[in-house]
Amino acid sequence: MDRFLIRNNKKPNDGLGFSATKSDPVNAQCVLCGQVLANSSMKPAHMNRHLSTVHPSHVGKPIEFFKRKQEAFASNCLEIAKVASVSSKALRASYAVSYLVVKQKKPHTITECLILPALVKVSEIIRIEDIASDIVMQVIEQIKLTKMFALQLDESTDVSGESQVIVFVRYQDCSDIRENILFCQNLQSRTTGEELFKRRIMDHGLDKEEKSKVKWLHCIIHRQALASKRMNAHLHETLNEAVKVINFIKARPLNSRMFKLLCQEMGSEHQHLLLHTEVRWLSRGKILNRLFELRQEVHMFLLEQKSAF
C-alpha cells in the first residue's frame, strides 16, 4: 500500500483515490471503500468510473483529501495486520496446549476447568508485577527530578521472625506534594541504618555520596512512646490506675454491656471506653481523653458495682 496512483494525464484528477496493492500482478484498491479492482481496470477511465458511480460525493476533491484518505487507509491496514498476527500466535498456543492434553490422554474439558483458569491467574500475577515495577520506576524518576524529598522509614519484626523495613517518600511534583511507598523489603542480616544504607543506596542509580547536610528527626510517635515510659512515678501510677479502670469495664462483657446501658440512660455522647494496648503508640492519649469525657458515668458505674477503685 506504499504507492499512491497518480496519473500524468491531461486530467489531473485521473486515478485519484486508489493505492497499489503488493500482490503480483499489482491491482488498484480504493482507499475510500477498500474494493480491489482487477489489473485490467487500472486505467484512469475505469478508476474514474468507480469514483463517480460509487463515491459521487468525492468527485472533484483536491489531491490533499485523497492523500489523507490514503494515509488513514494504510494505518488501518497496519492495525488489522497486528491484530491478525496476535490472533495467529494465540491460535498456535492453543494448538500447543491441545497437543499436550492429547499426549497425556486427558479429556479436552481439562483445558477449560484447569489450564485456562491457571493461565488467567498467571497472566494477572505477571501483569500486577509489571505494573508495580513500572510505578516504582516512575516514582524514582520523579524523585531524581525534584530538588528536595523526604524519607520516612520504619523497621519491625513480623510474626515469622523476619525483619521488615518499609520506606515512604514525600516529594514535590510540579505544584503538588506527593507521598508514595518506595519499597518494603526484609533484611537478612542486621537492621542498622548502616546496613540499610549499604544495601539500598546502590539501587536505581542513586548517588552513593554521603550527604552531610541531610536533616533528620525522630518520629513524633516514637517520642511520645518514649516519654510515656520515662515519666515520673506519680504520673505513671495515675496512668496505670486509669488503665486498670478501663480494663475492669472493657475486659468483662457483662460490665461492658451494663456500662453501655448506663451511658444511654444518661444521654452521653460516647457509649464505650477505648481499650488500651501497648502496640498502638497513640492509644494512651485517646483512652485518657475518652475516660475524662465519661468520668461521671465511670464514677457512677464503679459505685454501682462496689468496685475497689
VONU-112154 format. One record per residue (C-alpha): residue in three letters; residue number from 1; x, y, z. Coordinates in pm, whole numbers, plus 32768, in hexadecimal, padded with zeros to 4 digits. Layout:
# residues N
{residuo: ALA | num: NUM | c1: X | c2: Y | c3: Z} .
...
This chain:
# residues 309
{residuo: MET | num: 1 | c1: 8000 | c2: 8000 | c3: 8000} .
{residuo: ASP | num: 2 | c1: 812E | c2: 80E0 | c3: 7FEE} .
{residuo: ARG | num: 3 | c1: 80E9 | c2: 8168 | c3: 7E93} .
{residuo: PHE | num: 4 | c1: 7FE0 | c2: 8269 | c3: 7E43} .
{residuo: LEU | num: 5 | c1: 7F5D | c2: 8261 | c3: 7CDF} .
{residuo: ILE | num: 6 | c1: 7F73 | c2: 83B5 | c3: 7C37} .
{residuo: ARG | num: 7 | c1: 7F67 | c2: 83BA | c3: 7ABF} .
{residuo: ASN | num: 8 | c1: 800F | c2: 84C3 | c3: 79EE} .
{residuo: ASN | num: 9 | c1: 7EF0 | c2: 84F6 | c3: 7902} .
{residuo: LYS | num: 10 | c1: 7E45 | c2: 8622 | c3: 7877} .
{residuo: LYS | num: 11 | c1: 7D47 | c2: 8606 | c3: 798F} .
{residuo: PRO | num: 12 | c1: 7E07 | c2: 8637 | c3: 7AD3} .
{residuo: ASN | num: 13 | c1: 7D05 | c2: 857E | c3: 7BAA} .
{residuo: ASP | num: 14 | c1: 7D17 | c2: 8437 | c3: 7AE5} .
{residuo: GLY | num: 15 | c1: 7D70 | c2: 8311 | c3: 7BC6} .
{residuo: LEU | num: 16 | c1: 7D42 | c2: 83C8 | c3: 7D10} .
{residuo: GLY | num: 17 | c1: 7CB8 | c2: 8301 | c3: 7E36} .
{residuo: PHE | num: 18 | c1: 7D6D | c2: 81BA | c3: 7DEA} .
{residuo: SER | num: 19 | c1: 7EA4 | c2: 8114 | c3: 7E73} .
{residuo: ALA | num: 20 | c1: 7F6F | c2: 7FF6 | c3: 7DE6} .
{residuo: THR | num: 21 | c1: 7F66 | c2: 7EA3 | c3: 7E8E} .
{residuo: LYS | num: 22 | c1: 809C | c2: 7DD4 | c3: 7ED3} .
{residuo: SER | num: 23 | c1: 8015 | c2: 7CAA | c3: 7E14} .
{residuo: ASP | num: 24 | c1: 80A0 | c2: 7C2B | c3: 7CCC} .
{residuo: PRO | num: 25 | c1: 801A | c2: 7CA8 | c3: 7BE1} .
{residuo: VAL | num: 26 | c1: 7FD7 | c2: 7DF8 | c3: 7C81} .
{residuo: ASN | num: 27 | c1: 7E6A | c2: 7E56 | c3: 7CAC} .
{residuo: ALA | num: 28 | c1: 7DC2 | c2: 7F9E | c3: 7CFC} .
{residuo: GLN | num: 29 | c1: 7D11 | c2: 7FBD | c3: 7E4C} .
{residuo: CYS | num: 30 | c1: 7C21 | c2: 80D4 | c3: 7EA4} .
{residuo: VAL | num: 31 | c1: 7C8B | c2: 818E | c3: 7FDF} .
{residuo: LEU | num: 32 | c1: 7B23 | c2: 81F7 | c3: 8022} .
{residuo: CYS | num: 33 | c1: 7A72 | c2: 80A5 | c3: 8024} .
{residuo: GLY | num: 34 | c1: 7B93 | c2: 7FAC | c3: 800D} .
{residuo: GLN | num: 35 | c1: 7B16 | c2: 7F06 | c3: 7ECF} .
{residuo: VAL | num: 36 | c1: 7C29 | c2: 7E65 | c3: 7E00} .
{residuo: LEU | num: 37 | c1: 7C10 | c2: 7E8C | c3: 7C86} .
{residuo: ALA | num: 38 | c1: 7CA5 | c2: 7D9C | c3: 7B8E} .
{residuo: ASN | num: 39 | c1: 7DF2 | c2: 7DE2 | c3: 7AEB} .
{residuo: SER | num: 40 | c1: 7D40 | c2: 7E29 | c3: 79A6} .
{residuo: SER | num: 41 | c1: 7C77 | c2: 7F3A | c3: 7A54} .
{residuo: MET | num: 42 | c1: 7DA6 | c2: 800E | c3: 7AAC} .
{residuo: LYS | num: 43 | c1: 7D53 | c2: 80FA | c3: 7993} .
{residuo: PRO | num: 44 | c1: 7CF5 | c2: 825D | c3: 79F6} .
{residuo: ALA | num: 45 | c1: 7BA0 | c2: 823B | c3: 7951} .
{residuo: HIS | num: 46 | c1: 7B46 | c2: 8108 | c3: 7A20} .
{residuo: MET | num: 47 | c1: 7BBC | c2: 81A5 | c3: 7B63} .
{residuo: ASN | num: 48 | c1: 7B03 | c2: 82E9 | c3: 7B18} .
{residuo: ARG | num: 49 | c1: 79C9 | c2: 821F | c3: 7ACD} .
{residuo: HIS | num: 50 | c1: 79E4 | c2: 8174 | c3: 7C20} .
{residuo: LEU | num: 51 | c1: 7A12 | c2: 82C3 | c3: 7CCD} .
{residuo: SER | num: 52 | c1: 78EC | c2: 8367 | c3: 7C1B} .
{residuo: THR | num: 53 | c1: 77FB | c2: 8243 | c3: 7C48} .
{residuo: VAL | num: 54 | c1: 7853 | c2: 81C6 | c3: 7DA5} .
{residuo: HIS | num: 55 | c1: 78D0 | c2: 830A | c3: 7E44} .
{residuo: PRO | num: 56 | c1: 782D | c2: 8426 | c3: 7D83} .
{residuo: SER | num: 57 | c1: 7846 | c2: 8514 | c3: 7EAB} .
{residuo: HIS | num: 58 | c1: 79C4 | c2: 8509 | c3: 7E9C} .
{residuo: VAL | num: 59 | c1: 79E6 | c2: 855D | c3: 7D2B} .
{residuo: GLY | num: 60 | c1: 7AB1 | c2: 8696 | c3: 7CEF} .
{residuo: LYS | num: 61 | c1: 7B50 | c2: 86A2 | c3: 7E48} .
{residuo: PRO | num: 62 | c1: 7CBB | c2: 8718 | c3: 7E5E} .
{residuo: ILE | num: 63 | c1: 7DE1 | c2: 862A | c3: 7E65} .
{residuo: GLU | num: 64 | c1: 7E26 | c2: 8679 | c3: 7FD4} .
{residuo: PHE | num: 65 | c1: 7CD9 | c2: 85D9 | c3: 8032} .
{residuo: PHE | num: 66 | c1: 7D30 | c2: 8493 | c3: 7F87} .
{residuo: LYS | num: 67 | c1: 7E8D | c2: 8493 | c3: 801E} .
{residuo: ARG | num: 68 | c1: 7DF7 | c2: 84AB | c3: 817A} .
{residuo: LYS | num: 69 | c1: 7D09 | c2: 8390 | c3: 8129} .
{residuo: GLN | num: 70 | c1: 7E29 | c2: 82BE | c3: 80A8} .
{residuo: GLU | num: 71 | c1: 7EF6 | c2: 82F6 | c3: 81E7} .
{residuo: ALA | num: 72 | c1: 7DCD | c2: 829B | c3: 82C2} .
{residuo: PHE | num: 73 | c1: 7D88 | c2: 8166 | c3: 81EF} .
{residuo: ALA | num: 74 | c1: 7EF4 | c2: 80F6 | c3: 820A} .
{residuo: SER | num: 75 | c1: 7EF8 | c2: 8120 | c3: 8385} .
{residuo: ASN | num: 76 | c1: 7DB7 | c2: 8056 | c3: 83A5} .
{residuo: CYS | num: 77 | c1: 7E50 | c2: 7F3F | c3: 82DA} .
{residuo: LEU | num: 78 | c1: 7F7B | c2: 7F39 | c3: 83C4} .
{residuo: GLU | num: 79 | c1: 7E9B | c2: 7F20 | c3: 84F6} .
{residuo: ILE | num: 80 | c1: 7DD9 | c2: 7E03 | c3: 8458} .
{residuo: ALA | num: 81 | c1: 7F20 | c2: 7D50 | c3: 840E} .
{residuo: LYS | num: 82 | c1: 7F8F | c2: 7D74 | c3: 8579} .
{residuo: VAL | num: 83 | c1: 7E48 | c2: 7CE8 | c3: 85FE} .
{residuo: ALA | num: 84 | c1: 7E59 | c2: 7BC9 | c3: 8509} .
{residuo: SER | num: 85 | c1: 7FBD | c2: 7B75 | c3: 8573} .
{residuo: VAL | num: 86 | c1: 7F5A | c2: 7B6E | c3: 86E2} .
{residuo: SER | num: 87 | c1: 7E32 | c2: 7A8D | c3: 8694} .
{residuo: SER | num: 88 | c1: 7F11 | c2: 799D | c3: 85D3} .
{residuo: LYS | num: 89 | c1: 8000 | c2: 7988 | c3: 86FA} .
{residuo: ALA | num: 90 | c1: 7EE0 | c2: 7943 | c3: 87E6} .
{residuo: LEU | num: 91 | c1: 7E60 | c2: 7835 | c3: 86FA} .
{residuo: ARG | num: 92 | c1: 7FB7 | c2: 7796 | c3: 86F0} .
{residuo: ALA | num: 93 | c1: 7FC9 | c2: 7797 | c3: 886C} .
{residuo: SER | num: 94 | c1: 7E73 | c2: 76F4 | c3: 8885} .
{residuo: TYR | num: 95 | c1: 7EE3 | c2: 75E3 | c3: 8795} .
{residuo: ALA | num: 96 | c1: 801B | c2: 75A6 | c3: 8866} .
{residuo: VAL | num: 97 | c1: 7F4B | c2: 7585 | c3: 89A4} .
{residuo: SER | num: 98 | c1: 7E56 | c2: 749C | c3: 88F6} .
{residuo: TYR | num: 99 | c1: 7F78 | c2: 73C4 | c3: 8880} .
{residuo: LEU | num: 100 | c1: 7FF9 | c2: 73A3 | c3: 89E5} .
{residuo: VAL | num: 101 | c1: 7E9E | c2: 7346 | c3: 8A64} .
{residuo: VAL | num: 102 | c1: 7E74 | c2: 7239 | c3: 895C} .
{residuo: LYS | num: 103 | c1: 7FD4 | c2: 71B9 | c3: 8998} .
{residuo: GLN | num: 104 | c1: 7F86 | c2: 7183 | c3: 8B08} .
{residuo: LYS | num: 105 | c1: 7E3A | c2: 70DB | c3: 8AAA} .
{residuo: LYS | num: 106 | c1: 7D6E | c2: 71D3 | c3: 8B72} .
{residuo: PRO | num: 107 | c1: 7C0C | c2: 7245 | c3: 8B19} .
{residuo: HIS | num: 108 | c1: 7BF3 | c2: 7387 | c3: 8A54} .
{residuo: THR | num: 109 | c1: 7B1D | c2: 7422 | c3: 8B67} .
{residuo: ILE | num: 110 | c1: 7C53 | c2: 7442 | c3: 8C40} .
{residuo: THR | num: 111 | c1: 7CBB | c2: 7570 | c3: 8B73} .
{residuo: GLU | num: 112 | c1: 7B83 | c2: 762C | c3: 8BDC} .
{residuo: CYS | num: 113 | c1: 7B74 | c2: 75C4 | c3: 8D49} .
{residuo: LEU | num: 114 | c1: 7CE8 | c2: 75C2 | c3: 8DA1} .
{residuo: ILE | num: 115 | c1: 7DDA | c2: 7644 | c3: 8C9B} .
{residuo: LEU | num: 116 | c1: 7D18 | c2: 777C | c3: 8C34} .
{residuo: PRO | num: 117 | c1: 7CDB | c2: 77F8 | c3: 8D9B} .
{residuo: ALA | num: 118 | c1: 7E48 | c2: 77B4 | c3: 8DEF} .
{residuo: LEU | num: 119 | c1: 7EC3 | c2: 787B | c3: 8CC3} .
{residuo: VAL | num: 120 | c1: 7DD8 | c2: 799A | c3: 8D18} .
{residuo: LYS | num: 121 | c1: 7E5A | c2: 79A2 | c3: 8E7D} .
{residuo: VAL | num: 122 | c1: 7FC5 | c2: 7998 | c3: 8E09} .
{residuo: SER | num: 123 | c1: 7F8A | c2: 7AB6 | c3: 8D14} .
{residuo: GLU | num: 124 | c1: 7EE4 | c2: 7B83 | c3: 8E27} .
{residuo: ILE | num: 125 | c1: 800C | c2: 7B50 | c3: 8F11} .
{residuo: ILE | num: 126 | c1: 8107 | c2: 7BA9 | c3: 8E03} .
{residuo: ARG | num: 127 | c1: 8040 | c2: 7CDD | c3: 8DA1} .
{residuo: ILE | num: 128 | c1: 8028 | c2: 7D51 | c3: 8F0B} .
{residuo: GLU | num: 129 | c1: 819F | c2: 7D28 | c3: 8F39} .
{residuo: ASP | num: 130 | c1: 81E6 | c2: 7DE6 | c3: 8DF8} .
{residuo: ILE | num: 131 | c1: 80FE | c2: 7F00 | c3: 8E60} .
{residuo: ALA | num: 132 | c1: 819E | c2: 7F11 | c3: 8FB9} .
{residuo: SER | num: 133 | c1: 82FD | c2: 7F1F | c3: 8F24} .
{residuo: ASP | num: 134 | c1: 8292 | c2: 8030 | c3: 8E33} .
{residuo: ILE | num: 135 | c1: 81FB | c2: 8100 | c3: 8F4D} .
{residuo: VAL | num: 136 | c1: 833A | c2: 80E0 | c3: 901B} .
{residuo: MET | num: 137 | c1: 840E | c2: 8153 | c3: 8EF5} .
{residuo: GLN | num: 138 | c1: 8327 | c2: 827C | c3: 8EBB} .
{residuo: VAL | num: 139 | c1: 8344 | c2: 82E3 | c3: 9028} .
{residuo: ILE | num: 140 | c1: 84C0 | c2: 82C3 | c3: 901D} .
{residuo: GLU | num: 141 | c1: 84D7 | c2: 8397 | c3: 8EE2} .
{residuo: GLN | num: 142 | c1: 83FE | c2: 84A3 | c3: 8F83} .
{residuo: ILE | num: 143 | c1: 84D9 | c2: 849F | c3: 90BA} .
{residuo: LYS | num: 144 | c1: 8610 | c2: 84D0 | c3: 8FE4} .
{residuo: LEU | num: 145 | c1: 8575 | c2: 8604 | c3: 8F43} .
{residuo: THR | num: 146 | c1: 8510 | c2: 86AC | c3: 9089} .
{residuo: LYS | num: 147 | c1: 85FC | c2: 8782 | c3: 9156} .
{residuo: MET | num: 148 | c1: 858F | c2: 870B | c3: 92AD} .
{residuo: PHE | num: 149 | c1: 84DE | c2: 85D9 | c3: 9331} .
{residuo: ALA | num: 150 | c1: 8498 | c2: 853B | c3: 9482} .
{residuo: LEU | num: 151 | c1: 84B2 | c2: 83CE | c3: 94EB} .
{residuo: GLN | num: 152 | c1: 83F0 | c2: 8327 | c3: 9601} .
{residuo: LEU | num: 153 | c1: 8453 | c2: 81C7 | c3: 9662} .
{residuo: ASP | num: 154 | c1: 8405 | c2: 80CD | c3: 9770} .
{residuo: GLU | num: 155 | c1: 8486 | c2: 7F71 | c3: 97C0} .
{residuo: SER | num: 156 | c1: 83C5 | c2: 7E62 | c3: 9872} .
{residuo: THR | num: 157 | c1: 83C9 | c2: 7CEA | c3: 98A0} .
{residuo: ASP | num: 158 | c1: 829F | c2: 7C25 | c3: 981D} .
{residuo: VAL | num: 159 | c1: 8200 | c2: 7AEE | c3: 98B3} .
{residuo: SER | num: 160 | c1: 82F2 | c2: 7A0A | c3: 97FA} .
{residuo: GLY | num: 161 | c1: 8421 | c2: 7AB5 | c3: 9892} .
{residuo: GLU | num: 162 | c1: 8489 | c2: 7B65 | c3: 9750} .
{residuo: SER | num: 163 | c1: 84FD | c2: 7CCD | c3: 9764} .
{residuo: GLN | num: 164 | c1: 8433 | c2: 7DAB | c3: 9679} .
{residuo: VAL | num: 165 | c1: 8487 | c2: 7F12 | c3: 9621} .
{residuo: ILE | num: 166 | c1: 8391 | c2: 7FF6 | c3: 956F} .
{residuo: VAL | num: 167 | c1: 83EE | c2: 8147 | c3: 94D8} .
{residuo: PHE | num: 168 | c1: 8307 | c2: 8262 | c3: 9473} .
{residuo: VAL | num: 169 | c1: 8379 | c2: 8389 | c3: 93A3} .
{residuo: ARG | num: 170 | c1: 82E5 | c2: 84E5 | c3: 9389} .
{residuo: TYR | num: 171 | c1: 834E | c2: 85C5 | c3: 926B} .
{residuo: GLN | num: 172 | c1: 82DD | c2: 86EC | c3: 919B} .
{residuo: ASP | num: 173 | c1: 823E | c2: 86A5 | c3: 904A} .
{residuo: CYS | num: 174 | c1: 8208 | c2: 87F0 | c3: 8F95} .
{residuo: SER | num: 175 | c1: 8123 | c2: 88AD | c3: 9083} .
{residuo: ASP | num: 176 | c1: 80AC | c2: 877B | c3: 9147} .
{residuo: ILE | num: 177 | c1: 8143 | c2: 86C1 | c3: 926D} .
{residuo: ARG | num: 178 | c1: 812F | c2: 854B | c3: 9236} .
{residuo: GLU | num: 179 | c1: 8168 | c2: 842D | c3: 9327} .
{residuo: ASN | num: 180 | c1: 81A5 | c2: 82C7 | c3: 92B5} .
{residuo: ILE | num: 181 | c1: 822E | c2: 8185 | c3: 9340} .
{residuo: LEU | num: 182 | c1: 838D | c2: 8153 | c3: 92BD} .
{residuo: PHE | num: 183 | c1: 83CC | c2: 7FEA | c3: 931E} .
{residuo: CYS | num: 184 | c1: 838E | c2: 7EE1 | c3: 9426} .
{residuo: GLN | num: 185 | c1: 84A3 | c2: 7DE4 | c3: 9450} .
{residuo: ASN | num: 186 | c1: 851B | c2: 7CE8 | c3: 954F} .
{residuo: LEU | num: 187 | c1: 8678 | c2: 7D0A | c3: 95DE} .
{residuo: GLN | num: 188 | c1: 8741 | c2: 7BCA | c3: 95EA} .
{residuo: SER | num: 189 | c1: 8853 | c2: 7C3F | c3: 96D6} .
{residuo: ARG | num: 190 | c1: 8865 | c2: 7D68 | c3: 97BF} .
{residuo: THR | num: 191 | c1: 8757 | c2: 7E72 | c3: 97CB} .
{residuo: THR | num: 192 | c1: 8838 | c2: 7F9D | c3: 9802} .
{residuo: GLY | num: 193 | c1: 882F | c2: 80D7 | c3: 9731} .
{residuo: GLU | num: 194 | c1: 898C | c2: 808E | c3: 96AC} .
{residuo: GLU | num: 195 | c1: 8922 | c2: 7F3D | c3: 9622} .
{residuo: LEU | num: 196 | c1: 87EE | c2: 7FD6 | c3: 9582} .
{residuo: PHE | num: 197 | c1: 88C1 | c2: 80E9 | c3: 94E8} .
{residuo: LYS | num: 198 | c1: 89B8 | c2: 7FEF | c3: 9455} .
{residuo: ARG | num: 199 | c1: 88AA | c2: 7F0C | c3: 93C8} .
{residuo: ARG | num: 200 | c1: 87BA | c2: 8007 | c3: 932B} .
{residuo: ILE | num: 201 | c1: 888A | c2: 813A | c3: 92D3} .
{residuo: MET | num: 202 | c1: 8916 | c2: 8095 | c3: 919A} .
{residuo: ASP | num: 203 | c1: 87C1 | c2: 803B | c3: 910D} .
{residuo: HIS | num: 204 | c1: 8720 | c2: 80FC | c3: 8FF0} .
{residuo: GLY | num: 205 | c1: 8855 | c2: 81CA | c3: 8FA8} .
{residuo: LEU | num: 206 | c1: 8849 | c2: 8297 | c3: 90E8} .
{residuo: ASP | num: 207 | c1: 896E | c2: 8371 | c3: 9148} .
{residuo: LYS | num: 208 | c1: 8A42 | c2: 82B4 | c3: 9242} .
{residuo: GLU | num: 209 | c1: 8AE1 | c2: 83F1 | c3: 92CC} .
{residuo: GLU | num: 210 | c1: 8A95 | c2: 8425 | c3: 943A} .
{residuo: LYS | num: 211 | c1: 89D2 | c2: 8566 | c3: 9466} .
{residuo: SER | num: 212 | c1: 8A48 | c2: 8616 | c3: 95A0} .
{residuo: LYS | num: 213 | c1: 8938 | c2: 8721 | c3: 9581} .
{residuo: VAL | num: 214 | c1: 8818 | c2: 862B | c3: 9599} .
{residuo: LYS | num: 215 | c1: 8726 | c2: 868E | c3: 96AE} .
{residuo: TRP | num: 216 | c1: 868E | c2: 8579 | c3: 977C} .
{residuo: LEU | num: 217 | c1: 859F | c2: 856C | c3: 98A0} .
{residuo: HIS | num: 218 | c1: 8506 | c2: 845E | c3: 9976} .
{residuo: CYS | num: 219 | c1: 839D | c2: 83F9 | c3: 993B} .
{residuo: ILE | num: 220 | c1: 82AF | c2: 84BD | c3: 9A19} .
{residuo: ILE | num: 221 | c1: 81F5 | c2: 837D | c3: 9A6F} .
{residuo: HIS | num: 222 | c1: 8335 | c2: 82DF | c3: 9AF2} .
{residuo: ARG | num: 223 | c1: 837C | c2: 8413 | c3: 9BC3} .
{residuo: GLN | num: 224 | c1: 8229 | c2: 83F9 | c3: 9C70} .
{residuo: ALA | num: 225 | c1: 825E | c2: 8287 | c3: 9CAF} .
{residuo: LEU | num: 226 | c1: 83B5 | c2: 82C5 | c3: 9D44} .
{residuo: ALA | num: 227 | c1: 8336 | c2: 83E8 | c3: 9E15} .
{residuo: SER | num: 228 | c1: 821F | c2: 8314 | c3: 9EAA} .
{residuo: LYS | num: 229 | c1: 831E | c2: 8212 | c3: 9F1B} .
{residuo: ARG | num: 230 | c1: 8403 | c2: 8315 | c3: 9FC0} .
{residuo: MET | num: 231 | c1: 82F4 | c2: 83DA | c3: A077} .
{residuo: ASN | num: 232 | c1: 830A | c2: 840E | c3: A1EE} .
{residuo: ALA | num: 233 | c1: 827D | c2: 8314 | c3: A2E4} .
{residuo: HIS | num: 234 | c1: 8144 | c2: 83DE | c3: A33B} .
{residuo: LEU | num: 235 | c1: 80D4 | c2: 8403 | c3: A1D0} .
{residuo: HIS | num: 236 | c1: 812A | c2: 8299 | c3: A187} .
{residuo: GLU | num: 237 | c1: 8057 | c2: 8225 | c3: A2AD} .
{residuo: THR | num: 238 | c1: 7F33 | c2: 82FC | c3: A236} .
{residuo: LEU | num: 239 | c1: 7F4D | c2: 8268 | c3: A0DA} .
{residuo: ASN | num: 240 | c1: 7F50 | c2: 8105 | c3: A163} .
{residuo: GLU | num: 241 | c1: 7E1C | c2: 8149 | c3: A238} .
{residuo: ALA | num: 242 | c1: 7D63 | c2: 81D2 | c3: A10A} .
{residuo: VAL | num: 243 | c1: 7DC1 | c2: 809E | c3: A040} .
{residuo: LYS | num: 244 | c1: 7D47 | c2: 7FB8 | c3: A157} .
{residuo: VAL | num: 245 | c1: 7BF7 | c2: 806A | c3: A164} .
{residuo: ILE | num: 246 | c1: 7BCD | c2: 804F | c3: 9FED} .
{residuo: ASN | num: 247 | c1: 7C2F | c2: 7EDF | c3: 9FEB} .
{residuo: PHE | num: 248 | c1: 7B3A | c2: 7E9B | c3: A107} .
{residuo: ILE | num: 249 | c1: 7A1E | c2: 7F16 | c3: A028} .
{residuo: LYS | num: 250 | c1: 7A95 | c2: 7EAB | c3: 9ED0} .
{residuo: ALA | num: 251 | c1: 7B2E | c2: 7D58 | c3: 9F23} .
{residuo: ARG | num: 252 | c1: 79E5 | c2: 7CCB | c3: 9FA5} .
{residuo: PRO | num: 253 | c1: 78C5 | c2: 7CB0 | c3: 9EAC} .
{residuo: LEU | num: 254 | c1: 77BB | c2: 7CDA | c3: 9FBA} .
{residuo: ASN | num: 255 | c1: 785A | c2: 7E16 | c3: A043} .
{residuo: SER | num: 256 | c1: 7880 | c2: 7E9E | c3: 9EE3} .
{residuo: ARG | num: 257 | c1: 770E | c2: 7E67 | c3: 9E98} .
{residuo: MET | num: 258 | c1: 769D | c2: 7EFC | c3: 9FE2} .
{residuo: PHE | num: 259 | c1: 777B | c2: 802C | c3: 9FAF} .
{residuo: LYS | num: 260 | c1: 76E9 | c2: 805E | c3: 9E52} .
{residuo: LEU | num: 261 | c1: 7586 | c2: 805C | c3: 9EDF} .
{residuo: LEU | num: 262 | c1: 75EE | c2: 8155 | c3: 9FEB} .
{residuo: CYS | num: 263 | c1: 767E | c2: 8241 | c3: 9EE6} .
{residuo: GLN | num: 264 | c1: 753F | c2: 8228 | c3: 9E18} .
{residuo: GLU | num: 265 | c1: 7466 | c2: 827B | c3: 9F45} .
{residuo: MET | num: 266 | c1: 753E | c2: 83A8 | c3: 9F9A} .
{residuo: GLY | num: 267 | c1: 753B | c2: 8422 | c3: 9E30} .
{residuo: SER | num: 268 | c1: 76B5 | c2: 841B | c3: 9E0E} .
{residuo: GLU | num: 269 | c1: 775F | c2: 8471 | c3: 9CC8} .
{residuo: HIS | num: 270 | c1: 7831 | c2: 8333 | c3: 9CD7} .
{residuo: GLN | num: 271 | c1: 77C1 | c2: 81DD | c3: 9D4A} .
{residuo: HIS | num: 272 | c1: 790A | c2: 811F | c3: 9D52} .
{residuo: LEU | num: 273 | c1: 7A61 | c2: 8148 | c3: 9DE8} .
{residuo: LEU | num: 274 | c1: 7B96 | c2: 810F | c3: 9D15} .
{residuo: LEU | num: 275 | c1: 7C66 | c2: 7FDD | c3: 9D66} .
{residuo: HIS | num: 276 | c1: 7DD1 | c2: 8026 | c3: 9DB0} .
{residuo: THR | num: 277 | c1: 7EDD | c2: 7F68 | c3: 9CF0} .
{residuo: GLU | num: 278 | c1: 8056 | c2: 7F87 | c3: 9CF0} .
{residuo: VAL | num: 279 | c1: 806E | c2: 7F48 | c3: 9B79} .
{residuo: ARG | num: 280 | c1: 7FB7 | c2: 8083 | c3: 9B10} .
{residuo: TRP | num: 281 | c1: 809F | c2: 819A | c3: 9B7C} .
{residuo: LEU | num: 282 | c1: 7F9B | c2: 82B1 | c3: 9B82} .
{residuo: SER | num: 283 | c1: 7E95 | c2: 81EA | c3: 9C41} .
{residuo: ARG | num: 284 | c1: 7EFA | c2: 8282 | c3: 9D8E} .
{residuo: GLY | num: 285 | c1: 7E89 | c2: 83DF | c3: 9D34} .
{residuo: LYS | num: 286 | c1: 7D44 | c2: 8366 | c3: 9C97} .
{residuo: ILE | num: 287 | c1: 7CDF | c2: 8284 | c3: 9DB8} .
{residuo: LEU | num: 288 | c1: 7D23 | c2: 8396 | c3: 9EB7} .
{residuo: ASN | num: 289 | c1: 7C53 | c2: 8491 | c3: 9DF3} .
{residuo: ARG | num: 290 | c1: 7B2F | c2: 839E | c3: 9DDC} .
{residuo: LEU | num: 291 | c1: 7B4D | c2: 8346 | c3: 9F4C} .
{residuo: PHE | num: 292 | c1: 7B45 | c2: 84B7 | c3: 9FA7} .
{residuo: GLU | num: 293 | c1: 7A10 | c2: 84F3 | c3: 9ECE} .
{residuo: LEU | num: 294 | c1: 795A | c2: 83D0 | c3: 9F77} .
{residuo: ARG | num: 295 | c1: 79E2 | c2: 8410 | c3: A0D5} .
{residuo: GLN | num: 296 | c1: 788A | c2: 8440 | c3: A171} .
{residuo: GLU | num: 297 | c1: 77FD | c2: 8305 | c3: A0D1} .
{residuo: VAL | num: 298 | c1: 792F | c2: 823D | c3: A13E} .
{residuo: HIS | num: 299 | c1: 7913 | c2: 82BF | c3: A2A2} .
{residuo: MET | num: 300 | c1: 77A2 | c2: 8260 | c3: A2B9} .
{residuo: PHE | num: 301 | c1: 77E3 | c2: 810A | c3: A222} .
{residuo: LEU | num: 302 | c1: 78FB | c2: 80BF | c3: A319} .
{residuo: LEU | num: 303 | c1: 7818 | c2: 8123 | c3: A439} .
{residuo: GLU | num: 304 | c1: 7706 | c2: 803A | c3: A3BD} .
{residuo: GLN | num: 305 | c1: 77FD | c2: 7F1C | c3: A396} .
{residuo: LYS | num: 306 | c1: 7896 | c2: 7F69 | c3: A4EB} .
{residuo: SER | num: 307 | c1: 79EC | c2: 7F5A | c3: A453} .
{residuo: ALA | num: 308 | c1: 7B2B | c2: 7F93 | c3: A516} .
{residuo: PHE | num: 309 | c1: 7B9E | c2: 80A9 | c3: A42A} .
